[in-house]
Structure formats: C-alpha cells, structure tokens
C-alpha cells in the first residue's frame, strides 16, 4: 500500500533562508546587485509505503505555482526544493533534479524527479524609489527657485525703467544685466527638459 500526501504553505517561504541557495542566473543578471526570494507557495509532496525499499518515480513530477509578487523587480525564476539534513534539521534551497518548463509574469511550471518541498525562487532587485523622489524634489526646487528669481528680476527691471529718479549710467548697466539674466533664466526654464533636440549655435566676439 502506497499513500501520497500533499500540503500547500502560502507564507512558509518567508521563514526559510535563501542565503545559501543555489540558483541559475542569466548572463545579463550576473553583474546586478540582487537578492533571492521565495516567490511562490511551498508545495510539499510525500509518499508513504509500508515496506522499507526506496520508491523511484517513473516520470518527473510536473507542477504549476502562482507567483506571490508579480513585479518586474522579480526575475529569473528557478524551480527549487528545500534540501535539509535530518540530523540538525538545517537546510538550503537547491535546484538539483528540478528544471523550469515554462514561465510568465504570473505562473511558473516546473518539473522535478523527486518528491520533497518545492517552490520557485527568483532574483529580486529593490526598486530605486529614493532616486525618483530625489529627482522630483530637485525638479520642484529648481522650478520654484527660478520662478522666484524671475519675479525678482522683473521687479528690478520695472523699477529701473519707470522710476525716473533712478536713471543713471550705473543703473542702466544694472537694468541691462537684469534683462539678460531674466532672458537666460526664462530660456533655461523653458528648455530644461527639452534635451532630445540638439541646437547648434555660434558665439561671435567683437
């Protein structure tokens, strides 16, 4: 008499270390800083038989698992099993005897030639949200600073132009300087993000 038992653990993978796991990576992933995560439920399959003789599978076991985290930050799925020692109950994830049949963004189909504890391990890259926040803050600070500068320059130009008591050669130089700065900052503000269209220009010095 042979008995087969199956069990499914949805959250057990987060408690099993992936530190010493052996996974296969594609060549483009070797130079990337990544971590290994268990990105599927753990399927446990066991066979019980009354005799003490070993039981060998005639055909590999094929199973389909759903990814827990469906994100582009997770890639390179590996069909793995938890290999542990009965003496000290320590273990690690291994791909020996398991191979990947097919995968997509949501599911992975694996084939293994033994019955143990199966799961899909994937490489994970932390999204650089902090860099995005820094870029947004930098853009906001730049826009606010330039707009405030334009307002102040506009007030200076208005003052130098319409207050007759301030008319002098020195103030005329300051007025022209304010106008030049206003035009330069306005052009910078308009074209700060338009870097896809290069413009050729020449500077003539007399």
C-alpha atoms as an extended CHARMM CRD file, in Angstrom:
* protein
*
       206  EXT
         1         1  UNK       CA              0.0000000000        0.0000000000        0.0000000000  PROA      1               0.0000000000
         2         2  UNK       CA              1.3220000000        3.3990000000       -1.0390000000  PROA      2               0.0000000000
         3         3  UNK       CA             -0.0260000000        6.6780000000        0.2820000000  PROA      3               0.0000000000
         4         4  UNK       CA              0.6530000000       10.0810000000       -1.2280000000  PROA      4               0.0000000000
         5         5  UNK       CA              0.2450000000       13.2880000000        0.7740000000  PROA      5               0.0000000000
         6         6  UNK       CA              0.3000000000       16.8940000000       -0.4410000000  PROA      6               0.0000000000
         7         7  UNK       CA              0.4060000000       20.1480000000        1.5130000000  PROA      7               0.0000000000
         8         8  UNK       CA              0.4740000000       23.7990000000        0.4590000000  PROA      8               0.0000000000
         9         9  UNK       CA              2.0720000000       26.5550000000        2.5590000000  PROA      9               0.0000000000
        10        10  UNK       CA              1.3730000000       30.0910000000        1.3800000000  PROA      10              0.0000000000
        11        11  UNK       CA              3.6490000000       32.0340000000        3.7390000000  PROA      11              0.0000000000
        12        12  UNK       CA              6.2450000000       29.4960000000        4.8360000000  PROA      12              0.0000000000
        13        13  UNK       CA              8.7890000000       30.6970000000        2.2820000000  PROA      13              0.0000000000
        14        14  UNK       CA              9.4640000000       33.9400000000        4.1210000000  PROA      14              0.0000000000
        15        15  UNK       CA             10.7630000000       31.9710000000        7.1130000000  PROA      15              0.0000000000
        16        16  UNK       CA             13.1890000000       29.7870000000        5.1380000000  PROA      16              0.0000000000
        17        17  UNK       CA             16.5510000000       31.3810000000        4.4440000000  PROA      17              0.0000000000
        18        18  UNK       CA             17.7480000000       31.8200000000        0.8650000000  PROA      18              0.0000000000
        19        19  UNK       CA             21.2910000000       32.7100000000        1.9130000000  PROA      19              0.0000000000
        20        20  UNK       CA             22.9680000000       29.5170000000        0.6820000000  PROA      20              0.0000000000
        21        21  UNK       CA             20.5430000000       28.7870000000       -2.1240000000  PROA      21              0.0000000000
        22        22  UNK       CA             21.9020000000       27.6370000000       -5.4620000000  PROA      22              0.0000000000
        23        23  UNK       CA             20.0980000000       29.2930000000       -8.3560000000  PROA      23              0.0000000000
        24        24  UNK       CA             20.9210000000       29.6660000000      -12.0150000000  PROA      24              0.0000000000
        25        25  UNK       CA             21.1800000000       33.2090000000      -13.3380000000  PROA      25              0.0000000000
        26        26  UNK       CA             21.1420000000       34.5030000000      -16.8770000000  PROA      26              0.0000000000
        27        27  UNK       CA             24.3260000000       36.1900000000      -18.0740000000  PROA      27              0.0000000000
        28        28  UNK       CA             22.8090000000       39.6830000000      -18.0290000000  PROA      28              0.0000000000
        29        29  UNK       CA             21.9580000000       39.2850000000      -14.3520000000  PROA      29              0.0000000000
        30        30  UNK       CA             25.4220000000       38.3950000000      -13.0850000000  PROA      30              0.0000000000
        31        31  UNK       CA             26.5780000000       41.9820000000      -12.6330000000  PROA      31              0.0000000000
        32        32  UNK       CA             23.4120000000       43.0970000000      -10.8710000000  PROA      32              0.0000000000
        33        33  UNK       CA             23.0040000000       43.5440000000       -7.1560000000  PROA      33              0.0000000000
        34        34  UNK       CA             20.1230000000       41.2600000000       -6.3040000000  PROA      34              0.0000000000
        35        35  UNK       CA             18.6390000000       39.2120000000       -3.5020000000  PROA      35              0.0000000000
        36        36  UNK       CA             16.9730000000       35.8080000000       -3.7270000000  PROA      36              0.0000000000
        37        37  UNK       CA             13.3720000000       35.4720000000       -2.5740000000  PROA      37              0.0000000000
        38        38  UNK       CA             10.8260000000       32.6600000000       -2.4110000000  PROA      38              0.0000000000
        39        39  UNK       CA              8.1510000000       33.9190000000       -4.7780000000  PROA      39              0.0000000000
        40        40  UNK       CA              5.6110000000       31.0940000000       -4.6460000000  PROA      40              0.0000000000
        41        41  UNK       CA              3.7840000000       28.9440000000       -2.1240000000  PROA      41              0.0000000000
        42        42  UNK       CA              5.6780000000       25.8720000000       -0.9420000000  PROA      42              0.0000000000
        43        43  UNK       CA              4.2670000000       22.5660000000       -2.1380000000  PROA      43              0.0000000000
        44        44  UNK       CA              5.0930000000       19.5160000000       -0.0410000000  PROA      44              0.0000000000
        45        45  UNK       CA              4.6970000000       16.0760000000       -1.5980000000  PROA      45              0.0000000000
        46        46  UNK       CA              5.4830000000       12.8630000000        0.2750000000  PROA      46              0.0000000000
        47        47  UNK       CA              4.9950000000        9.1680000000       -0.3450000000  PROA      47              0.0000000000
        48        48  UNK       CA              4.4590000000        6.6420000000        2.4310000000  PROA      48              0.0000000000
        49        49  UNK       CA              4.8190000000        2.9280000000        1.8930000000  PROA      49              0.0000000000
        50        50  UNK       CA              4.8710000000        0.0810000000        4.3850000000  PROA      50              0.0000000000
        51        51  UNK       CA              7.9970000000       -1.5910000000        3.0180000000  PROA      51              0.0000000000
        52        52  UNK       CA             11.4110000000       -0.0210000000        3.6140000000  PROA      52              0.0000000000
        53        53  UNK       CA             12.5230000000       -0.2080000000       -0.0220000000  PROA      53              0.0000000000
        54        54  UNK       CA             13.0750000000        3.0520000000       -1.8780000000  PROA      54              0.0000000000
        55        55  UNK       CA             10.4490000000        4.3310000000       -4.2630000000  PROA      55              0.0000000000
        56        56  UNK       CA             11.5610000000        5.7630000000       -7.5830000000  PROA      56              0.0000000000
        57        57  UNK       CA              9.3890000000        7.9130000000       -9.8350000000  PROA      57              0.0000000000
        58        58  UNK       CA              8.7800000000        6.5810000000      -13.3120000000  PROA      58              0.0000000000
        59        59  UNK       CA              8.0730000000       10.0840000000      -14.6210000000  PROA      59              0.0000000000
        60        60  UNK       CA              9.0270000000       13.5270000000      -13.2960000000  PROA      60              0.0000000000
        61        61  UNK       CA              6.5020000000       15.4430000000      -11.2310000000  PROA      61              0.0000000000
        62        62  UNK       CA              5.1290000000       18.4890000000      -13.0500000000  PROA      62              0.0000000000
        63        63  UNK       CA              3.5250000000       21.2540000000      -11.0140000000  PROA      63              0.0000000000
        64        64  UNK       CA              2.3660000000       24.8230000000      -11.5880000000  PROA      64              0.0000000000
        65        65  UNK       CA              2.6980000000       27.5570000000       -8.9760000000  PROA      65              0.0000000000
        66        66  UNK       CA              1.4920000000       31.1400000000       -8.8970000000  PROA      66              0.0000000000
        67        67  UNK       CA              3.9060000000       33.9680000000       -8.1740000000  PROA      67              0.0000000000
        68        68  UNK       CA              3.2770000000       35.7310000000       -4.8740000000  PROA      68              0.0000000000
        69        69  UNK       CA              4.7340000000       39.0490000000       -6.0280000000  PROA      69              0.0000000000
        70        70  UNK       CA              4.0450000000       39.8090000000       -9.6680000000  PROA      70              0.0000000000
        71        71  UNK       CA              6.5080000000       42.5870000000      -10.3540000000  PROA      71              0.0000000000
        72        72  UNK       CA              9.2160000000       43.4810000000      -12.8550000000  PROA      72              0.0000000000
        73        73  UNK       CA             11.5940000000       43.6940000000       -9.8960000000  PROA      73              0.0000000000
        74        74  UNK       CA             11.4530000000       39.8720000000       -9.6890000000  PROA      74              0.0000000000
        75        75  UNK       CA             13.0730000000       37.8870000000      -12.4910000000  PROA      75              0.0000000000
        76        76  UNK       CA             14.9090000000       34.6840000000      -13.3360000000  PROA      76              0.0000000000
        77        77  UNK       CA             12.6220000000       32.0310000000      -11.7780000000  PROA      77              0.0000000000
        78        78  UNK       CA             14.2770000000       28.8430000000      -10.5290000000  PROA      78              0.0000000000
        79        79  UNK       CA             12.4510000000       25.6310000000       -9.7040000000  PROA      79              0.0000000000
        80        80  UNK       CA             13.8940000000       24.6150000000       -6.3490000000  PROA      80              0.0000000000
        81        81  UNK       CA             13.3650000000       22.3110000000       -3.4010000000  PROA      81              0.0000000000
        82        82  UNK       CA             14.2850000000       22.5460000000        0.2770000000  PROA      82              0.0000000000
        83        83  UNK       CA             17.1980000000       20.1960000000        0.9330000000  PROA      83              0.0000000000
        84        84  UNK       CA             17.6410000000       19.6170000000        4.6400000000  PROA      84              0.0000000000
        85        85  UNK       CA             19.6300000000       17.4050000000        6.9730000000  PROA      85              0.0000000000
        86        86  UNK       CA             17.7270000000       15.0720000000        9.2740000000  PROA      86              0.0000000000
        87        87  UNK       CA             20.4460000000       15.2910000000       11.9230000000  PROA      87              0.0000000000
        88        88  UNK       CA             20.2990000000       19.0220000000       12.6500000000  PROA      88              0.0000000000
        89        89  UNK       CA             17.2290000000       19.9420000000       10.5530000000  PROA      89              0.0000000000
        90        90  UNK       CA             19.1590000000       22.7030000000        8.7640000000  PROA      90              0.0000000000
        91        91  UNK       CA             18.7780000000       23.1120000000        5.0330000000  PROA      91              0.0000000000
        92        92  UNK       CA             19.0630000000       25.2420000000        1.9360000000  PROA      92              0.0000000000
        93        93  UNK       CA             17.3250000000       25.7170000000       -1.3960000000  PROA      93              0.0000000000
        94        94  UNK       CA             18.6820000000       23.6410000000       -4.2780000000  PROA      94              0.0000000000
        95        95  UNK       CA             17.7900000000       23.2120000000       -7.9460000000  PROA      95              0.0000000000
        96        96  UNK       CA             19.1830000000       19.6760000000       -8.2550000000  PROA      96              0.0000000000
        97        97  UNK       CA             16.7230000000       17.3980000000      -10.0180000000  PROA      97              0.0000000000
        98        98  UNK       CA             14.3610000000       20.2570000000      -10.8960000000  PROA      98              0.0000000000
        99        99  UNK       CA             14.0780000000       22.2010000000      -14.1030000000  PROA      99              0.0000000000
       100       100  UNK       CA             11.9960000000       25.0380000000      -15.4640000000  PROA      100             0.0000000000
       101       101  UNK       CA              9.4860000000       24.1340000000      -18.1670000000  PROA      101             0.0000000000
       102       102  UNK       CA              7.8350000000       27.4850000000      -18.8280000000  PROA      102             0.0000000000
       103       103  UNK       CA              7.0830000000       30.7330000000      -17.0500000000  PROA      103             0.0000000000
       104       104  UNK       CA              5.2770000000       34.0370000000      -17.4470000000  PROA      104             0.0000000000
       105       105  UNK       CA              4.5500000000       37.0660000000      -15.2740000000  PROA      105             0.0000000000
       106       106  UNK       CA              2.0840000000       35.2180000000      -13.0440000000  PROA      106             0.0000000000
       107       107  UNK       CA              2.8820000000       31.4820000000      -13.0840000000  PROA      107             0.0000000000
       108       108  UNK       CA              5.7750000000       29.0450000000      -13.4250000000  PROA      108             0.0000000000
       109       109  UNK       CA              5.6400000000       25.3820000000      -14.4550000000  PROA      109             0.0000000000
       110       110  UNK       CA              8.3370000000       23.1080000000      -13.0170000000  PROA      110             0.0000000000
       111       111  UNK       CA              9.4170000000       19.5020000000      -13.3820000000  PROA      111             0.0000000000
       112       112  UNK       CA             11.2180000000       17.5390000000      -10.6330000000  PROA      112             0.0000000000
       113       113  UNK       CA             12.3550000000       13.9300000000      -10.4780000000  PROA      113             0.0000000000
       114       114  UNK       CA             11.7520000000       13.5460000000       -6.7300000000  PROA      114             0.0000000000
       115       115  UNK       CA              9.1530000000       14.3920000000       -4.1000000000  PROA      115             0.0000000000
       116       116  UNK       CA             10.1200000000       16.9720000000       -1.4840000000  PROA      116             0.0000000000
       117       117  UNK       CA              9.2460000000       20.5940000000       -0.7120000000  PROA      117             0.0000000000
       118       118  UNK       CA              9.0120000000       22.6330000000       -3.8980000000  PROA      118             0.0000000000
       119       119  UNK       CA              8.9640000000       26.3680000000       -4.5420000000  PROA      119             0.0000000000
       120       120  UNK       CA             10.0390000000       28.9270000000       -7.1090000000  PROA      120             0.0000000000
       121       121  UNK       CA             12.9620000000       31.1590000000       -6.1770000000  PROA      121             0.0000000000
       122       122  UNK       CA             13.5060000000       34.4170000000       -8.0400000000  PROA      122             0.0000000000
       123       123  UNK       CA             16.1220000000       37.1340000000       -8.1020000000  PROA      123             0.0000000000
       124       124  UNK       CA             14.8300000000       40.4100000000       -6.7070000000  PROA      124             0.0000000000
       125       125  UNK       CA             16.0630000000       43.9640000000       -7.2670000000  PROA      125             0.0000000000
       126       126  UNK       CA             14.9950000000       46.7300000000       -4.9230000000  PROA      126             0.0000000000
       127       127  UNK       CA             13.2320000000       49.4850000000       -6.8270000000  PROA      127             0.0000000000
       128       128  UNK       CA             15.0980000000       52.7710000000       -6.6200000000  PROA      128             0.0000000000
       129       129  UNK       CA             12.2190000000       54.8050000000       -5.2650000000  PROA      129             0.0000000000
       130       130  UNK       CA             14.5720000000       57.0460000000       -3.3050000000  PROA      130             0.0000000000
       131       131  UNK       CA             16.3040000000       58.1760000000       -6.5030000000  PROA      131             0.0000000000
       132       132  UNK       CA             12.9390000000       59.0110000000       -8.0560000000  PROA      132             0.0000000000
       133       133  UNK       CA             11.9550000000       61.0690000000       -5.0130000000  PROA      133             0.0000000000
       134       134  UNK       CA             15.2690000000       62.9260000000       -5.1240000000  PROA      134             0.0000000000
       135       135  UNK       CA             14.7930000000       63.7200000000       -8.8190000000  PROA      135             0.0000000000
       136       136  UNK       CA             11.2760000000       65.0220000000       -8.2320000000  PROA      136             0.0000000000
       137       137  UNK       CA             12.3970000000       67.1640000000       -5.2920000000  PROA      137             0.0000000000
       138       138  UNK       CA             15.2810000000       68.5390000000       -7.3340000000  PROA      138             0.0000000000
       139       139  UNK       CA             12.9220000000       69.4880000000      -10.1790000000  PROA      139             0.0000000000
       140       140  UNK       CA             10.4880000000       71.1830000000       -7.7950000000  PROA      140             0.0000000000
       141       141  UNK       CA             13.2530000000       73.1370000000       -6.0470000000  PROA      141             0.0000000000
       142       142  UNK       CA             14.7020000000       74.1950000000       -9.4140000000  PROA      142             0.0000000000
       143       143  UNK       CA             11.3590000000       75.4320000000      -10.7280000000  PROA      143             0.0000000000
       144       144  UNK       CA             10.4830000000       77.3020000000       -7.5410000000  PROA      144             0.0000000000
       145       145  UNK       CA             13.9260000000       78.9120000000       -7.3410000000  PROA      145             0.0000000000
       146       146  UNK       CA             13.9170000000       80.0460000000      -10.9740000000  PROA      146             0.0000000000
       147       147  UNK       CA             10.3470000000       81.3720000000      -10.7610000000  PROA      147             0.0000000000
       148       148  UNK       CA             11.1980000000       83.4030000000       -7.6540000000  PROA      148             0.0000000000
       149       149  UNK       CA             14.3110000000       84.7090000000       -9.3780000000  PROA      149             0.0000000000
       150       150  UNK       CA             12.2760000000       85.7080000000      -12.4560000000  PROA      150             0.0000000000
       151       151  UNK       CA              9.7700000000       87.5910000000      -10.3120000000  PROA      151             0.0000000000
       152       152  UNK       CA             12.5450000000       89.4680000000       -8.5040000000  PROA      152             0.0000000000
       153       153  UNK       CA             14.3110000000       90.3070000000      -11.7740000000  PROA      153             0.0000000000
       154       154  UNK       CA             11.0290000000       91.5280000000      -13.2540000000  PROA      154             0.0000000000
       155       155  UNK       CA             10.5160000000       93.8320000000      -10.2730000000  PROA      155             0.0000000000
       156       156  UNK       CA             14.0550000000       95.1870000000      -10.6860000000  PROA      156             0.0000000000
       157       157  UNK       CA             13.5520000000       95.8070000000      -14.4080000000  PROA      157             0.0000000000
       158       158  UNK       CA             10.2510000000       97.5600000000      -13.7310000000  PROA      158             0.0000000000
       159       159  UNK       CA             11.9010000000       99.7260000000      -11.0540000000  PROA      159             0.0000000000
       160       160  UNK       CA             14.8480000000      100.7530000000      -13.2490000000  PROA      160             0.0000000000
       161       161  UNK       CA             12.5810000000      101.5350000000      -16.2240000000  PROA      161             0.0000000000
       162       162  UNK       CA              9.7520000000      103.5290000000      -14.6550000000  PROA      162             0.0000000000
       163       163  UNK       CA             11.3510000000      105.4150000000      -11.7650000000  PROA      163             0.0000000000
       164       164  UNK       CA             12.9990000000      108.4740000000      -13.3110000000  PROA      164             0.0000000000
       165       165  UNK       CA             14.9150000000      109.2880000000      -10.1530000000  PROA      165             0.0000000000
       166       166  UNK       CA             16.9710000000      106.1430000000      -10.6570000000  PROA      166             0.0000000000
       167       167  UNK       CA             18.0640000000      106.9590000000      -14.2090000000  PROA      167             0.0000000000
       168       168  UNK       CA             21.8560000000      106.8570000000      -14.3900000000  PROA      168             0.0000000000
       169       169  UNK       CA             24.5900000000      105.0780000000      -16.3080000000  PROA      169             0.0000000000
       170       170  UNK       CA             25.2150000000      102.7420000000      -13.3960000000  PROA      170             0.0000000000
       171       171  UNK       CA             21.5390000000      101.7970000000      -13.0560000000  PROA      171             0.0000000000
       172       172  UNK       CA             21.2800000000      101.3720000000      -16.8320000000  PROA      172             0.0000000000
       173       173  UNK       CA             24.0400000000       98.7660000000      -16.6270000000  PROA      173             0.0000000000
       174       174  UNK       CA             22.1590000000       97.0470000000      -13.7900000000  PROA      174             0.0000000000
       175       175  UNK       CA             18.9420000000       97.1710000000      -15.8150000000  PROA      175             0.0000000000
       176       176  UNK       CA             20.5890000000       95.5280000000      -18.8280000000  PROA      176             0.0000000000
       177       177  UNK       CA             22.1410000000       92.9220000000      -16.5530000000  PROA      177             0.0000000000
       178       178  UNK       CA             18.7160000000       92.1180000000      -15.0590000000  PROA      178             0.0000000000
       179       179  UNK       CA             17.1940000000       91.8350000000      -18.5340000000  PROA      179             0.0000000000
       180       180  UNK       CA             19.9690000000       89.4580000000      -19.6380000000  PROA      180             0.0000000000
       181       181  UNK       CA             19.5540000000       87.3080000000      -16.5360000000  PROA      181             0.0000000000
       182       182  UNK       CA             15.7690000000       87.2830000000      -16.9680000000  PROA      182             0.0000000000
       183       183  UNK       CA             16.0040000000       86.1020000000      -20.5860000000  PROA      183             0.0000000000
       184       184  UNK       CA             18.6690000000       83.4970000000      -19.7450000000  PROA      184             0.0000000000
       185       185  UNK       CA             16.6990000000       82.0300000000      -16.8300000000  PROA      185             0.0000000000
       186       186  UNK       CA             13.4640000000       82.0560000000      -18.8350000000  PROA      186             0.0000000000
       187       187  UNK       CA             15.1150000000       80.1420000000      -21.6830000000  PROA      187             0.0000000000
       188       188  UNK       CA             16.5900000000       77.6940000000      -19.1760000000  PROA      188             0.0000000000
       189       189  UNK       CA             13.1840000000       77.1790000000      -17.5660000000  PROA      189             0.0000000000
       190       190  UNK       CA             11.5020000000       76.5580000000      -20.9240000000  PROA      190             0.0000000000
       191       191  UNK       CA             14.1540000000       74.2120000000      -22.2930000000  PROA      191             0.0000000000
       192       192  UNK       CA             15.2590000000       72.4360000000      -19.1010000000  PROA      192             0.0000000000
       193       193  UNK       CA             13.6520000000       69.1380000000      -20.1650000000  PROA      193             0.0000000000
       194       194  UNK       CA             13.9930000000       69.5120000000      -23.9430000000  PROA      194             0.0000000000
       195       195  UNK       CA             17.2760000000       67.7070000000      -24.4240000000  PROA      195             0.0000000000
       196       196  UNK       CA             16.1550000000       65.4770000000      -27.2930000000  PROA      196             0.0000000000
       197       197  UNK       CA             16.5290000000       68.1900000000      -29.9480000000  PROA      197             0.0000000000
       198       198  UNK       CA             20.1190000000       69.4740000000      -30.1670000000  PROA      198             0.0000000000
       199       199  UNK       CA             20.5660000000       73.0540000000      -31.3580000000  PROA      199             0.0000000000
       200       200  UNK       CA             23.7100000000       74.4010000000      -32.9960000000  PROA      200             0.0000000000
       201       201  UNK       CA             24.6510000000       77.9740000000      -32.2330000000  PROA      201             0.0000000000
       202       202  UNK       CA             27.6180000000       80.2690000000      -32.6780000000  PROA      202             0.0000000000
       203       203  UNK       CA             29.0350000000       82.9520000000      -30.4230000000  PROA      203             0.0000000000
       204       204  UNK       CA             30.6280000000       85.9630000000      -32.0570000000  PROA      204             0.0000000000
       205       205  UNK       CA             33.0800000000       88.0140000000      -30.0250000000  PROA      205             0.0000000000
       206       206  UNK       CA             33.8910000000       91.5200000000      -31.1870000000  PROA      206             0.0000000000
